């Protein structure tokens, strides 16, 4: 079993190997940040760690503020509706977070825009 509490600490220190950081790890680390901090502090911690991770991987252009905000919001909302569980249980109970379905209300053009990479945009209206 993966220790996402420990992974969050390593994530914040920039000690994560980008090639080994799976989508489920993104969810687990975000969950742990949200269990320890209010939404905006957790978002700040997660976004900073993610920017450092993509920089370390040599692909800083992959960071997307809109995607990051959308996933953090979806995770926080589900956490609010559910009883407290471990990060691993949370991932298993919310398999839709492992797909791009969370972003279903966004057009591809909106998500891939230069603005979306820098600013958390709302879904297409």
Secondary structure, 3 states (H helix, E strand, C coil): CCCHHHHHHHHHHCCCCHHHCCHHHHHHHHHHHHHHCCHHHHHHHHHHHHHHHHHHCCCHHHCCHHHHHHHHHHHHHHHHHCCCCCHHHHHHHCHHHHCHHHHCCCCHHHHCCHHHHHCCCCCCC
